[in-house]
Amino acid sequence: MSSNENDEKQEKIDHSEEINKIKKYLEPGETVLLVSRQSRIAPGGTTINPNTIFATDRKLIIRNPTSLGLREEVIQIPYKDITSVELEKGIFTTEIAIMAPGLTSDINRFLKPTKKGLPGITAIPKDEAVKLFRIIEQGKSGRVAADQSNSPYDELKKLKELLDKGILTQEEFDAKKKEILSRY
């Protein structure tokens, strides 16, 4: 196996483990489109317990581990509640400022102020920030959809991996499999 294949396999395992940690916050049929973890070393990052940001086809989920990872706080921000989103590209990382008026006090506990002073997601890799920004923008307008470039075979293969790792139950696997096959 090549170095790149090992990296990709490790990345998938890491994402599966992260997704498993927020599984109880996902609605039936909800799909995680992006998983991004804040940097430990970049400006705005958290050295001990960085936040993990999940963009689904319905909402943002931000997981903030506390007490050296023994506890966690989670906030869910439906795209319909987000009134504005701004992307600020930096040299090392990129910031995404989010405004959701009804959730301002909750958001401020999870998000750090960006350079403009708005609550935002800081210290995430540039490419992931751009993807996250696009997902949020599409979500605000109600156009978010899972990546349609995958074939049904690819989607079923990913589902089978989740089943084998114990992340999905057999019933969840069967329901999702039926849903995927009905689209094609």
C-alpha positions as a printed NumPy array, in Angstrom:
array([[  0.   ,   0.   ,   0.   ],
       [  1.36 ,   3.409,  -0.953],
       [  1.886,   6.285,   1.46 ],
       [ -1.093,   8.193,   0.015],
       [ -3.385,   5.171,   0.41 ],
       [ -2.287,   4.844,   4.046],
       [ -2.971,   8.554,   4.631],
       [ -6.43 ,   8.299,   3.029],
       [ -7.281,   5.184,   5.017],
       [ -6.13 ,   6.831,   8.269],
       [ -8.149,   9.959,   7.438],
       [-11.309,   7.88 ,   6.896],
       [-10.783,   6.078,  10.194],
       [-10.325,   9.384,  12.007],
       [-13.494,  10.812,  10.463],
       [-15.462,   7.676,  11.304],
       [-14.352,   7.911,  14.918],
       [-15.302,  11.593,  15.037],
       [-18.684,  10.986,  13.401],
       [-19.373,   8.225,  15.905],
       [-18.906,  10.787,  18.717],
       [-21.778,  12.93 ,  17.391],
       [-24.011,  10.148,  16.099],
       [-26.689,  10.893,  18.707],
       [-27.054,  14.442,  17.308],
       [-27.763,  13.269,  13.764],
       [-31.334,  12.952,  12.552],
       [-32.442,   9.879,  10.583],
       [-31.159,  10.189,   7.029],
       [-28.867,  13.117,   7.852],
       [-25.521,  12.977,   6.057],
       [-22.201,  14.365,   7.282],
       [-20.621,  16.202,   4.351],
       [-17.465,  17.56 ,   5.993],
       [-15.467,  17.02 ,   9.167],
       [-12.84 ,  19.602,  10.103],
       [-10.75 ,  19.903,  13.243],
       [ -9.232,  23.153,  14.452],
       [ -5.471,  23.331,  14.427],
       [ -3.569,  22.916,  17.672],
       [ -0.753,  25.204,  16.542],
       [ -2.236,  27.799,  14.188],
       [ -3.361,  31.183,  15.528],
       [ -6.851,  30.85 ,  17.011],
       [ -6.461,  27.122,  17.602],
       [ -6.716,  25.281,  20.89 ],
       [ -3.607,  23.497,  22.111],
       [ -5.232,  20.839,  24.295],
       [ -8.719,  20.071,  22.953],
       [ -9.448,  21.535,  19.507],
       [-13.051,  21.824,  18.364],
       [-14.333,  19.569,  15.621],
       [-16.757,  21.04 ,  13.113],
       [-19.249,  18.843,  11.276],
       [-21.203,  20.137,   8.296],
       [-24.2  ,  17.974,   7.527],
       [-26.826,  18.373,   4.862],
       [-29.016,  20.104,   7.494],
       [-26.868,  21.897,  10.053],
       [-23.49 ,  22.651,  11.584],
       [-22.47 ,  20.659,  14.637],
       [-19.552,  21.919,  16.688],
       [-18.072,  19.544,  19.247],
       [-15.945,  21.118,  21.961],
       [-14.14 ,  18.535,  24.112],
       [-13.433,  19.727,  27.666],
       [-11.674,  18.325,  30.733],
       [ -8.906,  16.794,  28.617],
       [-11.493,  15.118,  26.407],
       [-13.439,  13.486,  29.232],
       [-16.466,  15.757,  28.694],
       [-17.862,  17.571,  25.719],
       [-20.105,  20.433,  24.774],
       [-21.97 ,  20.345,  21.485],
       [-23.862,  23.063,  19.656],
       [-26.078,  22.516,  16.654],
       [-26.73 ,  25.412,  14.298],
       [-29.393,  24.765,  11.657],
       [-28.539,  26.484,   8.38 ],
       [-31.932,  28.227,   8.392],
       [-30.865,  30.093,  11.586],
       [-27.68 ,  31.47 ,  10.032],
       [-28.229,  34.999,   8.728],
       [-24.747,  35.632,   7.374],
       [-21.45 ,  33.881,   6.852],
       [-18.106,  35.413,   5.858],
       [-14.899,  33.757,   4.718],
       [-11.606,  35.415,   5.686],
       [ -8.556,  33.759,   4.113],
       [ -5.337,  34.047,   6.053],
       [ -1.736,  33.049,   5.475],
       [ -1.798,  29.904,   7.611],
       [ -5.474,  29.214,   8.189],
       [ -8.854,  30.6  ,   7.279],
       [-11.687,  31.92 ,   9.446],
       [-15.418,  31.674,   8.934],
       [-17.565,  34.249,  10.741],
       [-21.124,  33.139,  11.455],
       [-24.095,  35.216,  12.53 ],
       [-27.151,  33.451,  13.928],
       [-29.02 ,  36.031,  16.052],
       [-31.157,  33.626,  18.082],
       [-28.077,  31.662,  19.118],
       [-25.651,  34.487,  19.897],
       [-24.948,  33.567,  23.535],
       [-24.563,  29.873,  22.718],
       [-22.358,  30.574,  19.709],
       [-20.016,  32.787,  21.733],
       [-19.283,  29.877,  24.098],
       [-18.084,  27.758,  21.156],
       [-16.725,  30.164,  18.617],
       [-13.848,  32.57 ,  19.039],
       [-13.953,  36.125,  17.764],
       [-12.543,  36.428,  14.264],
       [-10.259,  39.278,  13.219],
       [-13.405,  41.335,  12.575],
       [-14.723,  40.596,  16.066],
       [-17.555,  38.354,  14.883],
       [-18.092,  34.874,  16.324],
       [-16.402,  32.406,  14.059],
       [-14.653,  29.181,  13.368],
       [-10.932,  29.848,  13.458],
       [ -7.766,  27.855,  12.804],
       [ -9.105,  25.425,  10.22 ],
       [ -7.268,  24.401,   7.059],
       [ -7.931,  26.649,   4.066],
       [ -9.342,  23.974,   1.766],
       [-11.723,  22.716,   4.445],
       [-12.779,  26.279,   5.286],
       [-13.695,  26.962,   1.665],
       [-15.739,  23.745,   1.503],
       [-17.414,  24.58 ,   4.812],
       [-18.24 ,  28.091,   3.626],
       [-19.855,  26.7  ,   0.453],
       [-21.88 ,  24.15 ,   2.412],
       [-23.154,  26.85 ,   4.797],
       [-24.035,  29.163,   1.894],
       [-25.912,  26.367,   0.138],
       [-27.599,  25.403,   3.409],
       [-28.822,  28.952,   3.97 ],
       [-30.532,  28.843,   0.593],
       [-31.813,  25.286,   1.096],
       [-29.657,  23.77 ,  -1.654],
       [-27.308,  21.51 ,   0.34 ],
       [-26.982,  18.002,  -1.   ],
       [-24.519,  15.217,  -0.474],
       [-21.755,  14.89 ,  -3.054],
       [-23.476,  13.399,  -6.068],
       [-20.202,  12.487,  -7.789],
       [-20.086,   9.177,  -5.922],
       [-21.499,   6.151,  -7.642],
       [-23.997,   3.987,  -5.762],
       [-21.184,   1.452,  -5.414],
       [-18.952,   4.036,  -3.657],
       [-21.735,   5.07 ,  -1.302],
       [-22.596,   1.474,  -0.442],
       [-18.923,   0.662,   0.095],
       [-18.627,   3.543,   2.611],
       [-21.797,   2.394,   4.348],
       [-20.448,  -1.154,   4.617],
       [-17.267,   0.19 ,   6.225],
       [-19.375,   2.035,   8.825],
       [-21.373,  -1.14 ,   9.48 ],
       [-18.194,  -3.202,   9.869],
       [-16.759,  -0.667,  12.33 ],
       [-19.934,  -0.79 ,  14.415],
       [-20.831,   2.839,  13.744],
       [-24.074,   1.82 ,  12.024],
       [-26.471,  -0.9  ,  13.117],
       [-27.718,  -3.45 ,  10.605],
       [-31.108,  -1.705,  10.563],
       [-29.513,   1.707,   9.862],
       [-27.373,   0.144,   7.136],
       [-30.384,  -1.512,   5.472],
       [-32.437,   1.707,   5.565],
       [-29.609,   3.814,   4.102],
       [-28.865,   1.154,   1.469],
       [-32.519,   1.191,   0.378],
       [-32.434,   5.007,   0.206],
       [-29.263,   5.007,  -1.94 ],
       [-30.567,   2.376,  -4.33 ],
       [-33.875,   4.235,  -4.736],
       [-32.016,   7.303,  -6.091],
       [-30.478,   5.369,  -8.987]])
